[in-house]
Amino acid sequence: MHSRATSVRSKCGRTFDPQFRQKRTHDALPHPATLVTIQYRIQYKLYTLMHNIRSRRAPRYLSDIVQPTSARTTRSGLRCSSAPTTSYVAPRLHTTFGERAFSFSGLAIWNSLPADLRFISDNADFKTQLKTHFFQLAFNIQ
C-alpha cells in the first residue's frame, strides 16, 4: 500500500508529464558501481582544483583558502622548508560538518595523493596520471 505522499507525488508527476511512469523504490536507488564512479568524479574534481592552485592557474579566492606546509611558522614547517613541498596545511575542525568544505576536503585529499603525482607540473599529464591512478585503485592493480 502506498502512503498518501507517494500517491500525491505520482498524481503530480502524471499531471505535469503525460509520459510519467511510477517508479518502484528500488529503481530510484543508484547502482553501487555508480556510487563508486561518483566518488571518483568528486575526487577528480578536487584533485584538479588543487593542482590548478599549486600551478597558479586557479582563481585567487581559491588560492587564498589554502596554505602550503612550507609557509607555516611552526617548528615542523621550518624543518622541511628547505625541500620543495607539495603538501598543504589542513585546518583543525571542531565538527565533522566542516570536512565537507573545500578548505578541508581539498587539502586532505591532495595530501593523500602519492608524491609522484603531486610533483607533476603539466596539467594534461597530471590528469592522465590521475585517471591511471583511479583505474589502479578501482581494480586493485599495483
N, C-alpha and C positions, 0 to 999 in steps of 0.2 A: 504494500500500500504506500502511496506517495504522500508526502507531507503537503500541507497547504501551500507552503512557499514554493515547493517544486512544481506543483500544478500551476501556480500563478506565473512562474518563470516560463514554463513551457507554453502557456497561452500567450504570453507577451512575445515570445520568440516566433510563434506562428503568426501573430498579428503583424509584426514588422518584417518578417521574412517568410514568404509563402513556401519556400523550399526547405524550411526548418524541419529537421528530424530530431526527435527527442533522443539524446544520447544516454546510454546507460552509465552508471557511475564509474565502472572500471574502464570505459572508453575515454573518459576525461583525464585519467591519470597518465602522465608520460611514462614511456618505457624506461627501465633502469639504464639502458645504454644511452638513451637521450640525455638523462641526467648527467652522465659522465661527460658527454660531449659539451654540455652546457657549462660544466665545471671547468673544462679545459678552455672554452671560449672566454670565460671570465678571467681566468689566469693569463691567457694570451694577451688580452687587452691590458691587464695590469702590468705585465712584463714589458709590453711595447711602450706604454706610457712612461714607465720608469727608465727604459732605455733612451727614450727621447729626452727625458730630463737629464740623464747622465751625459748625453751627447749634445746638450744645449739646443735642442730643437723643439722643446716644449714651451708653452706659454709661461710667462713669468709667474702668474698666480699659482701654477703647479710647482714650479721650481722653488718658490718661496716656502712651500709646505715642507719640503724635505731638507735634511741637514746631513751632509756626509760625515762619516766617522772621523775623518781627519780634521774636521772643523771643531770638534769637541775640545773643550779646555780641561777635561778631566785627565787624570793620570793615564788611563788606558788609551785615551785618544792620542796623548803625546807619545806613548810608547811606539805606536805604529805609524806616526806621522811621516817618517822618512820613506816608507814604502807606499807606492800608489795604491789607493784603496778604492774599492767599488761598493763598499758597504755603506749603509745609511743608518742613522740613529732612529729607532722606533720610540715614540713617546710612551710614557708609562700611563696605563689606563686604570681607572677605578671600577669600570663596569665592562661587561662583555659586549654591550651595545656599541661601544666605541671601536671594536675590532672591525666593524663594517666600513668605517671611514677610510678614505683613500690615504689619509695621513698615517694610518697604522697598517692597513692591509697591503698597500702598495710597497711599503718599506719591508714589511715582514716577508712578503712573497719574494721580493727582489733579493733579500739576504739569504733566502733558502735556495736560490738558483746556484748551480755549480759555478765555480770561479772562472772556468774556461769560457763559459757563455757570457759572464758579466764583463769580460775584457774585450769582447768583440765590438769594434767601433762602427763598422759599416751596418747600416740599417737592414739592407736586403740580406746580408749574410747572417745577421742576428735572427731575423725572422725564420730563415731556412733552418738554422741550427736549433732554434726553439721548437719548431714543428717536429724536427727529428727527435729532440728530447722528449716531447709529449708522446710521440709514437713509441719510443722506448719505454716510457712509463706505463702507457696503456697496455702494451703487450709483453711486459716484463722481459725486455731484451736488454742485455748488458753490452 
